[in-house]
Amino acid sequence: MAISLPSSSSPFSTLSLSRKPLPFSCSLPKSPIKTKKFNARIIAYKAGLKSKQRIQKINEEVSPHRAVSAVRLLRIEQGGAFADLLSDKGRGAAENEMAYVERTLGFRTRDLEDRDLRLVTDIVGGAVRWRRLLDHLILSLCHEERTFREMEPLLLQILRIGFFEIVKLAMPPYAVVDENVRLAKVALRPGAGNMVNGILRKLVLLKETNSLPLPKIEGDARAQARALAVIHSHPVWMVRRWTNFLGQEEAIKLMNWNNGDPRFCLRVNTSRGYTRTDLVEKLEMLKVPHEPSPCMDDFVRVQTGLQTVIQAGLLREGVCSVQDESAGLVVSVVDPQPGETIIDCCAAPGGKTLYMASRLRGQGMVVAIDVNKGRLRILKETSKLHNLDGAITAIHSDLRLYSEKTNLKFDKVLLDAPCSGLGVLSKICDGIEA
Ligand SMILES: C[S@@+](CC[C@H](N)C(=O)[O-])C[C@H]1O[C@@H](n2cnc3c(N)ncnc32)[C@H](O)[C@@H]1O
């Protein structure tokens, strides 16, 4: 007869396999009422165990934001996760993240505070954006190429974090060395910590003597493009294309712009009854530096503090949207007037649709077409959040098929066809490599 053992996580298995007494008296339940009580006690016991394990496994030695950054970088490289989406703070996101950290590193860190989260966003975004340069430097400082090529993934992420902090964030170098050595020791083993120590200390010396091993811009056009690609961390094909079109000087300016701090704009949602003054007051309360857009009445520029705006719930509550002034200017060209019917031919995720609909002031309609169902769903959800679902008709269709089967006439047409996205690389930290 086959005997199946209960799963090892159940208290029964503890009882039957190890014969340790349970921390409460336990007899087989006879009535349904007793079963309920019995189950409740088991749940309480399990919860107690879990919280005990949690407390035991929280590691106080390692800086939490570095541990989380290393795990996020692994998820991006090995699991194809998008850096920007990992920063989303949905329900349960923090708990999920900690579960990932525990599974990957074997310990938990304390929960992240807002300041830690901002550091994680900066470090992960920077390490992804500067990966080409960082890897070139790490490779140059390894004894042999094989050491770099065969490096275990977690160790490589820890080195990338350390290199980014020293080279690009100019953080106090010996603190960076100590913290990353500790992370490597605890998450991997003492030898890994020694290796991080050796390589980061070499880097610190080279940085202090201004002699980082950067490639020289020399040789033919291809060789120069390869060197520029490393120094500015862009793909060689992009460097070659821009150098051909714009010349080297302008191409370098463009790459510096892409690698600089992005400026974001917020558009106040007038459809929810908010004014720009309301938005400015909220930003002042949150201490987010801002300035009103000089060219668009509904827009406010923010250079830093977007995470604070997100965490304060201003987007979730529909007070404002993140939208570039350039997108707003497109809508200004369309110049929607109350009573008009406008077709938005490639509408999702809907930034321009929503702004056009809000400018109809409750009279008229925007017909929003998109071939991508998922993106169109975002448009529908946001239009509800902004009280604009009555002014938008969302249609899931390929525009080419829709245009054949409809004979509707519109006052205005917006066609915002798919583009390369090369104009917004500064806003998407993994955009350059993607
Ligand atoms: C640049 S995005 C549009 C951005 C949008 N206007 C906004 O402001 O949020 C281009 C969109 O065109 C859609 N698209 C591409 N080919 C299409 C087609 N044949 N018919 C309809 N939509 C299409 C894509 O799914 C994508 O959502």
The ligand as an SDF file (V2000), in Angstrom:
LIG
                    3D

 27 29  0  0  0  0  0  0  0  0999 V2000
    3.0850   56.4290  -30.4840 C   0  0  0  0  0  0  0  0  0  0  0  0
    1.8980   55.3030  -29.8360 S   0  0  0  0  0  0  0  0  0  0  0  0
    0.5320   56.3550  -29.5870 C   0  0  0  0  0  0  0  0  0  0  0  0
    0.6460   57.1830  -28.3230 C   0  0  0  0  0  0  0  0  0  0  0  0
   -0.6610   57.9020  -28.0000 C   0  0  0  0  0  0  0  0  0  0  0  0
   -1.0790   58.7820  -29.0520 N   0  0  0  0  0  0  0  0  0  0  0  0
   -0.5630   58.7020  -26.7090 C   0  0  0  0  0  0  0  0  0  0  0  0
   -0.4590   59.9160  -26.7330 O   0  0  0  0  0  0  0  0  0  0  0  0
   -0.5910   58.0720  -25.6370 O   0  0  0  0  0  0  0  0  0  0  0  0
    1.3850   54.4320  -31.2680 C   0  0  0  0  0  0  0  0  0  0  0  0
    0.1880   53.5100  -31.0900 C   0  0  0  0  0  0  0  0  0  0  0  0
   -0.2130   53.0590  -32.3880 O   0  0  0  0  0  0  0  0  0  0  0  0
   -0.8250   51.7970  -32.2580 C   0  0  0  0  0  0  0  0  0  0  0  0
   -0.9120   51.1780  -33.6020 N   0  0  0  0  0  0  0  0  0  0  0  0
    0.0760   50.6800  -34.3640 C   0  0  0  0  0  0  0  0  0  0  0  0
   -0.4010   50.2290  -35.5310 N   0  0  0  0  0  0  0  0  0  0  0  0
   -1.7410   50.4360  -35.5170 C   0  0  0  0  0  0  0  0  0  0  0  0
   -2.8010   50.1650  -36.4470 C   0  0  0  0  0  0  0  0  0  0  0  0
   -2.5620   49.5910  -37.6000 N   0  0  0  0  0  0  0  0  0  0  0  0
   -4.0420   50.5080  -36.0970 N   0  0  0  0  0  0  0  0  0  0  0  0
   -4.2950   51.0950  -34.8870 C   0  0  0  0  0  0  0  0  0  0  0  0
   -3.3340   51.3590  -33.9760 N   0  0  0  0  0  0  0  0  0  0  0  0
   -2.0720   51.0440  -34.2900 C   0  0  0  0  0  0  0  0  0  0  0  0
    0.1040   51.1020  -31.2820 C   0  0  0  0  0  0  0  0  0  0  0  0
   -0.5690   50.0180  -30.6630 O   0  0  0  0  0  0  0  0  0  0  0  0
    0.4560   52.2330  -30.3090 C   0  0  0  0  0  0  0  0  0  0  0  0
   -0.3780   52.1770  -29.1860 O   0  0  0  0  0  0  0  0  0  0  0  0
  1  2  1  0
  2  3  1  0
  2 10  1  0
  3  4  1  0
  4  5  1  0
  5  6  1  0
  5  7  1  0
  7  8  2  0
  7  9  1  0
 10 11  1  0
 11 12  1  0
 11 26  1  0
 12 13  1  0
 13 14  1  0
 13 24  1  0
 14 15  1  0
 14 23  1  0
 15 16  2  0
 16 17  1  0
 17 18  1  0
 17 23  2  0
 18 19  1  0
 18 20  2  0
 20 21  1  0
 21 22  2  0
 22 23  1  0
 24 25  1  0
 24 26  1  0
 26 27  1  0
M  CHG  2   2   1   9  -1
M  END
$$$$
